[in-house]
Amino acid sequence: MLLAFSEMTHPHIVMNPTVGHGKPCIRGTRILVENLLDLVAQGYTFDDIIRRAYPQLTKEQIADAVAYANELLRNEEIESTLVSA
């Protein structure tokens, strides 16, 4: 499935088939959005990410990555595999 997004809405996010197998990454880098989300899920703050993992990024780039992922999930139809008790 091909998902389109607006460069105006997410100016820091690009998808290039020659970078990260076409997965969304931060413009001008090879840093995948999923890698940033993994760090956020581990409890890293944006400052932690910049200080400890990706000093070349800005808070705005990281926030855009999180917003991009949020938008994808908000617009995704998810089939529930959970069974309620």
C-alpha positions as CSV (number, residue, x, y, z in Angstrom):
1,M,0.0,0.0,0.0
2,L,1.4,3.4,-1.0
3,L,0.7,6.1,1.5
4,A,1.0,9.7,0.4
5,F,1.8,12.6,2.8
6,S,2.2,16.3,2.4
7,E,5.7,17.8,2.6
8,M,3.9,20.8,4.1
9,T,2.5,18.6,6.9
10,H,5.7,16.6,7.4
11,P,8.5,18.6,5.9
12,H,11.2,16.5,7.7
13,I,10.0,13.1,6.5
14,V,10.9,11.5,3.1
15,M,10.6,8.0,1.6
16,N,13.3,7.1,-0.9
17,P,13.5,3.5,-2.3
18,T,17.3,3.8,-2.1
19,V,17.4,4.7,1.6
20,G,16.2,2.3,4.3
21,H,14.3,0.1,1.7
22,G,11.9,3.0,1.1
23,K,10.8,3.3,4.7
24,P,10.2,6.8,6.1
25,C,13.3,8.6,7.3
26,I,14.4,12.0,8.3
27,R,15.2,14.2,5.3
28,G,18.9,14.4,4.5
29,T,19.8,11.4,6.7
30,R,19.5,7.7,6.8
31,I,17.7,7.8,10.2
32,L,14.5,5.8,10.0
33,V,11.3,7.1,11.7
34,E,11.0,3.6,13.2
35,N,14.3,3.9,14.9
36,L,13.3,7.2,16.6
37,L,10.0,5.6,17.7
38,D,11.9,2.7,19.2
39,L,13.9,5.2,21.3
40,V,10.8,7.1,22.4
41,A,9.1,3.7,23.3
42,Q,12.2,3.0,25.5
43,G,11.6,6.2,27.4
44,Y,14.1,8.5,25.7
45,T,13.1,12.2,25.6
46,F,13.8,14.2,22.5
47,D,16.8,15.7,24.4
48,D,18.0,12.2,25.2
49,I,17.8,11.2,21.5
50,I,19.8,14.2,20.4
51,R,22.4,13.9,23.2
52,R,22.8,10.1,23.2
53,A,21.9,8.8,19.8
54,Y,21.5,11.3,17.0
55,P,23.2,14.7,17.7
56,Q,22.6,15.8,14.1
57,L,18.8,15.9,14.7
58,T,16.6,18.7,16.0
59,K,13.6,18.4,18.3
60,E,11.5,19.6,15.4
61,Q,12.7,16.7,13.2
62,I,11.9,14.1,16.0
63,A,8.5,15.7,16.7
64,D,7.7,15.5,13.0
65,A,8.6,11.8,12.9
66,V,6.3,11.1,15.9
67,A,3.5,13.2,14.3
68,Y,4.0,11.3,11.0
69,A,3.7,7.9,12.7
70,N,0.7,9.1,14.7
71,E,-1.0,10.2,11.5
72,L,-0.4,6.9,9.9
73,L,-1.9,5.0,12.8
74,R,-4.9,7.4,13.0
75,N,-5.7,6.7,9.3
76,E,-5.0,3.0,9.4
77,E,-7.7,0.4,9.6
78,I,-6.6,-2.1,12.2
79,E,-8.1,-5.5,12.6
80,S,-8.4,-6.4,16.2
81,T,-6.9,-9.8,17.2
82,L,-7.6,-9.2,20.9
83,V,-10.4,-11.2,22.5
84,S,-12.3,-9.4,25.2
85,A,-12.9,-11.3,28.4
